[in-house]
Amino acid sequence: MLVTTTLLNLGVLVVLLLVFPESLVVVPTELARVLSETCAEEVECSHPPRPGENGTERSLLAKEDTPSALPWLLLPSLPLLARGHRVEGLPEVPLVVDTKVVESIDKTKKAVTFLKSIGAYADVEKVIASHGLRAGKGKMRNRRYVQRRGPLVVYNEKSTFVKAFRNVPGVELCCVTRLNLLQLAPGGHVGRFIIWTRDAFERLNSLYGTYKVASSEKVDFSLPLPTVHNADFARIANAHEIQSVLRPKNSKIYLSKVRRNPLKNINMLVKLNPYAAVARRNAIKQETSRRTARQALLEAKRKGVAPSKEAVAAATKSKAVAKKVAKRNAPFAKNLLAL
């Protein structure tokens, strides 16, 4: 039986190894559910990274046992389910399998049988069902098809199983020394479904170290420390210590005055000049009467009938008014042109 402890956050691995209460060794031939020893300490054995460390964002996990950490403690597979992986049939998360069983796989048929035996083939079926054409012009740019991400197999030493697994849709393989954020958190979303081999899982502590023991394979490497120890910001903001020193709420309302142009807004023009409404109304009436008289003269000329006296008088009056206005504006126009 493999005895392991819950690993500390390992640089880029922090996006996946959040808080797992138990580890497991799975032998596909018997599917023996052997529980391992867990970390003796509390949540302190799983610290989130600093903001921006290796592309990660500010962690939502608190250092102490706060309500924000309860979902991760109660449901270790929650990030996997939230990302869309089909892990309902898995015996435990994280999933650690025997290295000898994985290294004995040399055909794709055996790889499929292995995934079915550990309950991980449902995630492969999800990938197969999601395969389809890409929308847009990407079809013409060597990325014609799209599909979801499947399991990630992490191994310690390369063997024949690498070629056996690479033909299974959605399954990716990666060496434990070559882990990268693009595979652990595709699209920036944490919770990638990982199948660990025993050797790879045992090597993590020696490769990345812990918060108490330095790494034995890296030089001058230390795990990132969390910047936020308590992420329950609502509880912090509503605490008595914070609320007692805050100033009272400002309930005074400041109303800004809206300035309108009187040349474009008739209501503002009437406020400044009450006679503007009367002048506007008289101008509309005069324009309507002139238009009616002009239309009557045109109809009479078309029909060859003598126009009525009212139409002739209205047309004559409009012409006389136009001449009077032109005569009155002539000196002003002459002086303006002289300038």
C-alpha positions as CSV (number, residue, x, y, z in Angstrom):
1,M,0.0,0.0,0.0
2,L,1.3,3.4,-0.9
3,V,1.2,5.8,2.1
4,T,1.2,9.4,1.0
5,T,0.4,12.8,2.5
6,T,-1.6,15.6,1.1
7,L,0.8,17.7,-0.9
8,L,1.5,21.3,-0.4
9,N,0.8,23.8,-3.2
10,L,3.7,23.4,-5.7
11,G,4.1,26.5,-7.7
12,V,2.0,25.9,-10.9
13,L,0.4,22.9,-9.2
14,V,-1.4,25.1,-6.7
15,V,-4.3,25.6,-9.1
16,L,-5.1,21.9,-8.7
17,L,-3.9,20.7,-5.3
18,L,-6.3,22.8,-3.3
19,V,-7.4,20.9,-0.2
20,F,-7.7,17.1,-0.7
21,P,-8.4,15.3,2.6
22,E,-7.4,11.9,1.4
23,S,-5.2,10.3,-1.3
24,L,-5.7,6.9,-2.9
25,V,-3.8,4.1,-4.7
26,V,-5.9,2.4,-7.3
27,V,-5.0,-0.9,-8.8
28,P,-7.3,-1.4,-11.8
29,T,-7.2,-5.2,-11.6
30,E,-9.0,-5.3,-8.3
31,L,-10.1,-1.7,-7.8
32,A,-9.1,-1.9,-4.2
33,R,-10.0,1.3,-2.4
34,V,-7.1,1.7,0.0
35,L,-7.2,4.9,1.9
36,S,-3.9,6.6,2.8
37,E,-2.8,8.7,5.7
38,T,-3.7,12.3,5.3
39,C,-1.9,15.3,6.4
40,A,-1.8,15.6,10.2
41,E,-2.1,19.3,10.2
42,E,-5.2,21.3,9.3
43,V,-5.6,23.5,6.3
44,E,-2.1,25.0,6.8
45,C,-0.7,22.2,4.7
46,S,-2.3,23.7,1.6
47,H,-1.5,27.3,1.1
48,P,-2.6,29.3,-2.0
49,P,0.0,31.2,-4.1
50,R,0.8,34.9,-4.2
51,P,-1.3,36.9,-6.6
52,G,0.2,36.7,-10.1
53,E,2.6,33.9,-9.2
54,N,3.0,31.7,-12.3
55,G,-0.1,33.1,-13.9
56,T,-2.4,32.4,-10.9
57,E,-4.8,34.8,-9.4
58,R,-5.5,35.7,-5.8
59,S,-6.6,32.5,-4.0
60,L,-10.0,32.2,-2.5
61,L,-8.9,29.8,0.2
62,A,-8.3,31.1,3.7
63,K,-5.5,29.9,5.9
64,E,-7.8,29.1,8.8
65,D,-10.9,27.0,8.7
66,T,-13.3,29.6,7.4
67,P,-16.6,29.2,5.5
68,S,-14.8,29.9,2.3
69,A,-12.7,26.7,2.7
70,L,-15.5,24.5,3.7
71,P,-16.7,23.5,0.2
72,W,-13.2,22.4,-0.7
73,L,-12.9,20.3,2.4
74,L,-16.3,18.7,2.0
75,L,-16.2,18.1,-1.8
76,P,-12.6,17.5,-3.0
77,S,-14.0,16.9,-6.6
78,L,-15.9,20.2,-6.6
79,P,-13.4,22.0,-8.9
80,L,-13.3,19.0,-11.3
81,L,-17.1,18.9,-11.5
82,A,-17.3,22.7,-11.9
83,R,-15.0,22.5,-14.9
84,G,-17.2,19.9,-16.5
85,H,-15.2,16.7,-15.9
86,R,-17.2,13.4,-15.5
87,V,-15.7,12.1,-12.3
88,E,-18.8,10.7,-10.6
89,G,-17.5,7.2,-11.1
90,L,-14.0,7.7,-9.6
91,P,-13.3,6.0,-6.3
92,E,-11.3,9.0,-4.9
93,V,-9.8,12.3,-5.8
94,P,-6.8,12.8,-6.3
95,L,-6.5,9.6,-8.3
96,V,-3.2,7.8,-7.9
97,V,-2.6,4.5,-9.8
98,D,0.1,1.9,-9.6
99,T,3.0,2.7,-11.9
100,K,3.6,-0.9,-13.0
101,V,0.0,-1.2,-14.2
102,V,0.4,1.9,-16.3
103,E,3.8,0.9,-17.7
104,S,2.4,-2.4,-18.8
105,I,0.0,-0.7,-21.2
106,D,1.4,-0.8,-24.8
107,K,-1.8,-0.7,-26.9
108,T,-4.6,1.8,-27.1
109,K,-7.1,-0.9,-26.5
110,K,-5.5,-1.6,-23.2
111,A,-5.5,2.1,-22.4
112,V,-9.2,2.3,-22.9
113,T,-9.8,-0.8,-20.7
114,F,-7.6,0.8,-18.0
115,L,-9.6,4.0,-18.1
116,K,-12.9,2.1,-17.9
117,S,-11.6,0.1,-14.9
118,I,-10.9,3.2,-12.9
119,G,-14.1,5.0,-13.9
120,A,-12.4,7.7,-16.0
121,Y,-13.7,6.7,-19.4
122,A,-16.9,8.7,-18.9
123,D,-14.7,11.9,-19.3
124,V,-13.3,10.5,-22.6
125,E,-16.9,9.9,-23.8
126,K,-17.7,13.5,-23.0
127,V,-14.7,14.6,-25.2
128,I,-15.8,12.4,-28.1
129,A,-19.3,13.8,-28.0
130,S,-18.0,17.4,-27.9
131,H,-15.9,17.0,-31.1
132,G,-17.2,19.3,-33.8
133,L,-16.4,22.0,-36.4
134,R,-15.2,25.4,-35.1
135,A,-17.3,28.4,-35.8
136,G,-15.8,31.2,-37.8
137,K,-12.8,31.6,-40.0
138,G,-10.6,29.4,-37.8
139,K,-11.7,26.5,-40.0
140,M,-9.4,27.9,-42.7
141,R,-6.5,28.4,-40.4
142,N,-5.5,24.8,-39.4
143,R,-7.8,24.7,-36.4
144,R,-10.9,23.2,-38.0
145,Y,-12.2,21.1,-35.1
146,V,-12.7,21.8,-31.4
147,Q,-13.3,19.5,-28.5
148,R,-13.2,19.5,-24.7
149,R,-10.3,18.6,-22.5
150,G,-10.1,15.1,-21.0
151,P,-7.9,13.5,-18.4
152,L,-4.2,14.4,-17.9
153,V,-1.9,11.5,-17.2
154,V,1.1,12.6,-15.2
155,Y,4.1,10.1,-15.2
156,N,7.6,10.1,-13.9
157,E,9.5,8.2,-16.6
158,K,8.5,7.8,-20.3
159,S,7.6,4.3,-21.5
160,T,5.4,2.6,-24.1
161,F,2.2,3.7,-22.4
162,V,2.8,7.2,-23.8
163,K,2.0,6.1,-27.4
164,A,-0.9,3.9,-26.1
165,F,-2.6,6.9,-24.5
166,R,-2.0,9.5,-27.1
167,N,-4.6,8.0,-29.5
168,V,-7.4,8.3,-26.9
169,P,-9.4,11.5,-27.6
170,G,-8.9,14.2,-25.1
171,V,-6.2,12.4,-23.0
172,E,-3.0,14.3,-22.5
173,L,0.3,13.1,-21.0
174,C,2.9,15.1,-19.2
175,C,6.1,14.3,-17.2
176,V,6.0,15.4,-13.6
177,T,9.1,17.6,-14.2
178,R,7.4,19.4,-17.1
179,L,4.1,20.4,-15.6
180,N,2.8,23.7,-17.0
181,L,-0.2,25.9,-16.3
182,L,-1.7,25.5,-19.8
183,Q,-2.3,21.8,-19.0
184,L,-3.2,22.2,-15.4
185,A,-5.7,25.0,-15.9
186,P,-6.7,25.3,-19.5
187,G,-8.3,28.6,-20.3
188,G,-7.4,29.9,-16.8
189,H,-10.0,27.6,-15.2
190,V,-8.7,25.4,-12.3
191,G,-9.8,21.8,-11.8
192,R,-8.2,19.7,-14.4
193,F,-8.8,16.0,-14.0
194,I,-5.4,14.4,-13.4
195,I,-4.4,10.7,-13.2
196,W,-1.2,10.4,-11.2
197,T,1.2,7.5,-11.3
198,R,2.6,6.4,-8.0
199,D,6.2,7.5,-8.9
200,A,5.1,10.9,-10.1
201,F,3.0,11.5,-7.0
202,E,5.8,10.4,-4.6
203,R,8.2,12.7,-6.4
204,L,6.3,15.9,-5.9
205,N,7.5,16.6,-2.4
206,S,11.2,16.1,-3.4
207,L,10.7,18.1,-6.6
208,Y,9.0,21.1,-5.1
209,G,9.5,20.7,-1.4
210,T,7.2,21.7,1.4
211,Y,6.8,24.7,3.7
212,K,9.0,22.9,6.3
213,V,11.4,21.0,4.0
214,A,13.2,22.5,1.1
215,S,13.3,21.0,-2.4
216,S,16.0,18.4,-2.9
217,E,16.0,18.7,-6.7
218,K,15.8,22.5,-7.1
219,V,18.3,25.1,-6.0
220,D,17.0,28.2,-4.2
221,F,13.4,27.3,-4.7
222,S,10.7,28.0,-2.1
223,L,7.0,27.7,-2.3
224,P,5.1,31.0,-2.6
225,L,3.4,32.2,0.6
226,P,-0.2,33.5,0.6
227,T,-0.8,37.2,0.7
228,V,-4.4,36.9,2.0
229,H,-4.8,34.7,5.0
230,N,-8.5,35.2,5.4
231,A,-10.5,35.6,2.2
232,D,-13.9,36.1,3.9
233,F,-14.0,39.8,3.0
234,A,-17.7,40.2,3.9
235,R,-17.0,39.1,7.5
236,I,-14.0,41.4,7.7
237,A,-16.0,44.4,6.4
238,N,-18.9,43.8,8.7
239,A,-16.7,43.3,11.8
240,H,-17.2,45.6,14.8
241,E,-13.6,46.7,14.7
242,I,-14.0,48.0,11.1
243,Q,-17.5,49.4,11.4
244,S,-16.7,51.3,14.6
245,V,-14.0,53.5,12.9
246,L,-15.9,54.2,9.7
247,R,-17.5,57.6,9.1
248,P,-21.3,57.7,8.9
249,K,-23.0,57.3,5.6
250,N,-23.3,60.5,3.6
251,S,-27.0,60.9,2.9
252,K,-26.8,64.4,1.4
253,I,-27.9,64.5,-2.2
254,Y,-26.3,67.0,-4.6
255,L,-28.5,67.9,-7.6
256,S,-26.7,69.3,-10.6
257,K,-28.4,72.0,-12.6
258,V,-29.0,71.1,-16.2
259,R,-28.3,74.0,-18.6
260,R,-30.3,74.2,-21.8
261,N,-29.8,76.3,-24.9
262,P,-32.7,78.8,-25.3
263,L,-32.1,79.0,-29.0
264,K,-32.9,75.3,-29.3
265,N,-35.3,74.8,-26.4
266,I,-38.5,76.8,-26.7
267,N,-39.4,76.3,-23.0
268,M,-36.2,77.9,-21.9
269,L,-36.7,80.7,-24.4
270,V,-40.2,81.4,-23.1
271,K,-38.7,81.7,-19.6
272,L,-36.3,84.4,-20.7
273,N,-38.7,86.1,-23.1
274,P,-42.5,85.4,-22.5
275,Y,-43.3,87.1,-25.8
276,A,-41.4,84.5,-27.7
277,A,-44.3,82.1,-27.6
278,V,-46.7,84.8,-29.1
279,A,-44.1,85.7,-31.8
280,R,-43.6,82.0,-32.7
281,R,-47.4,81.5,-32.9
282,N,-47.9,84.6,-35.2
283,A,-45.1,83.5,-37.5
284,I,-46.7,80.1,-37.9
285,K,-50.1,81.6,-38.7
286,Q,-48.6,84.0,-41.2
287,E,-46.6,81.2,-42.9
288,T,-49.8,79.1,-43.1
289,S,-51.9,81.9,-44.6
290,R,-49.2,82.7,-47.2
291,R,-48.8,79.1,-48.2
292,T,-52.6,78.8,-48.6
293,A,-52.8,82.0,-50.7
294,R,-49.9,80.9,-52.9
295,Q,-51.5,77.5,-53.5
296,A,-54.8,79.1,-54.4
297,L,-53.1,81.3,-57.1
298,L,-51.3,78.3,-58.6
299,E,-54.6,76.3,-58.8
300,A,-56.3,79.2,-60.5
301,K,-53.5,79.6,-63.1
302,R,-53.6,75.9,-63.8
303,K,-57.3,75.9,-64.4
304,G,-57.3,79.2,-66.3
305,V,-59.8,80.8,-63.9
306,A,-59.4,84.3,-62.4
307,P,-58.2,84.1,-58.8
308,S,-60.3,85.3,-55.9
309,K,-59.8,88.7,-54.4
310,E,-58.7,87.3,-51.1
311,A,-55.9,85.2,-52.7
312,V,-54.7,88.2,-54.7
313,A,-54.7,90.4,-51.6
314,A,-52.9,87.9,-49.5
315,A,-50.2,87.4,-52.2
316,T,-49.8,91.1,-52.7
317,K,-49.5,91.7,-49.0
318,S,-46.8,89.0,-48.7
319,K,-44.8,90.6,-51.5
320,A,-45.2,94.1,-50.0
321,V,-44.0,92.8,-46.6
322,A,-41.0,91.1,-48.3
323,K,-40.0,94.3,-50.1
324,K,-40.4,96.3,-46.9
325,V,-38.1,93.9,-45.0
326,A,-35.6,94.0,-47.8
327,K,-35.6,97.8,-48.0
328,R,-35.1,98.0,-44.2
329,N,-32.2,95.5,-44.3
330,A,-30.4,97.0,-47.3
331,P,-28.4,99.7,-45.3
332,F,-27.2,97.0,-42.9
333,A,-26.1,94.7,-45.7
334,K,-24.4,97.6,-47.4
335,N,-22.5,98.6,-44.3
336,L,-21.6,95.0,-43.7
337,L,-20.1,94.6,-47.1
338,A,-18.2,97.9,-46.7
339,L,-16.4,96.4,-43.7
